[in-house]
């Protein structure tokens, strides 16, 4: 059997507070994976002929070694997909840094289709920041 990819859950921290989220049990803090462990796991996945890593969290853009990890994966010929709620991309500084150390692609995890739905799901009024991030 050939595996097409693997998830790598790098943290439980999040900048949202969705009631259904599995990170709620950690109070949305801590539990960051070390860069060393992420690299060790990625090398193992590469040995298994897996070339695509889906980076998830909590919110993986809050994982401090994200850019170093992206650079490592690129050097190793591994493709990374970042699954994000998109909030950090509203920051010009973060976006500029990300462009220097990008993943192969992004997946946006939407929490609501209107400002009201987004507020009900996340308890935050950040819907317009998401629109700013990806428009």
C-alpha positions in Angstrom: 0.0 0.0 0.0 1.3 3.4 -0.9 0.6 6.3 1.4 0.0 9.7 -0.2 0.8 11.9 2.7 0.8 12.3 6.5 -0.5 14.8 9.0 1.8 16.4 11.5 0.1 18.0 14.5 2.6 20.5 15.7 0.7 22.2 18.5 -2.5 22.7 20.4 -2.2 26.5 20.8 -4.8 28.5 18.9 -5.9 32.1 18.5 -9.6 31.0 18.2 -11.9 29.4 20.8 -14.2 27.1 18.8 -16.3 25.0 21.1 -16.0 21.8 19.1 -12.2 21.9 18.8 -10.0 19.1 20.2 -7.6 21.7 21.5 -10.1 23.0 23.9 -9.1 20.3 26.4 -5.6 21.9 26.5 -7.1 25.4 27.0 -5.5 26.2 23.6 -2.0 26.6 25.1 1.2 24.6 25.2 2.0 21.2 23.8 4.2 22.5 21.0 6.2 19.9 19.2 9.9 20.5 19.2 11.5 21.2 15.8 13.8 18.2 16.5 10.9 15.8 16.8 9.2 17.3 13.7 12.4 16.7 11.7 12.8 13.2 13.1 9.2 12.3 12.2 9.6 13.9 8.7 12.8 11.8 8.0 10.8 8.7 9.0 8.0 9.7 6.7 10.5 10.3 3.9 11.9 6.8 4.5 8.4 5.5 4.0 8.3 7.3 0.6 5.8 9.9 1.8 6.5 13.2 0.2 3.5 15.3 1.4 3.2 16.6 5.0 0.0 18.3 6.1 0.9 20.6 9.0 -2.0 21.1 11.4 -2.5 22.2 15.0 -4.3 23.9 17.1 -3.1 26.7 14.8 0.2 25.8 13.2 1.0 29.5 12.3 1.5 29.9 16.1 4.2 27.2 16.1 7.5 29.1 16.4 9.7 26.8 14.3 7.2 26.8 11.3 9.5 28.7 9.0 12.6 26.6 9.9 10.5 23.4 9.4 9.3 24.7 6.0 12.9 25.4 5.0 14.0 21.9 6.1 11.2 20.2 4.2 12.0 22.1 1.0 15.6 21.2 1.3 14.6 17.5 1.7 12.3 17.6 -1.3 9.2 17.2 0.9 5.9 19.1 0.1 4.2 20.8 3.0 0.5 21.9 3.2 -0.4 24.3 5.9 -3.9 24.0 7.3 -4.7 27.4 9.0 -7.5 29.5 10.3 -5.8 32.3 8.4 -5.7 35.0 11.1 -1.9 35.4 11.2 -2.0 36.1 7.5 -3.8 39.4 8.2 -0.5 40.6 9.7 1.7 42.1 7.0 4.8 41.3 9.0 3.8 37.6 9.3 2.8 37.4 5.6 6.2 38.9 4.6 8.0 36.4 6.7 5.9 33.5 5.4 6.6 34.4 1.8 10.3 33.9 2.6 9.7 30.4 4.1 6.4 29.2 2.5 4.7 25.8 2.4 3.9 24.3 -1.0 0.2 25.2 -0.4 -2.3 26.4 2.1 -5.7 25.1 3.2 -8.0 27.5 4.9 -10.1 26.2 7.8 -13.2 28.4 7.8 -15.4 28.6 10.9 -18.4 30.5 9.4 -19.7 32.0 6.2 -20.9 35.2 7.7 -19.6 37.5 10.5 -22.4 36.2 12.7 -21.7 32.5 12.1 -18.0 33.2 12.6 -18.7 34.9 16.0 -21.0 32.1 17.1 -18.3 29.5 16.3 -15.2 31.2 17.5 -16.4 33.8 20.1 -14.3 36.3 18.2 -15.1 39.1 15.7 -12.3 38.4 13.3 -14.3 37.5 10.2 -13.1 40.6 8.3 -9.5 39.8 9.1 -9.9 36.4 7.3 -11.2 38.2 4.3 -8.3 40.7 4.4 -5.9 37.8 4.6 -7.0 36.0 1.4 -8.5 38.6 -0.9 
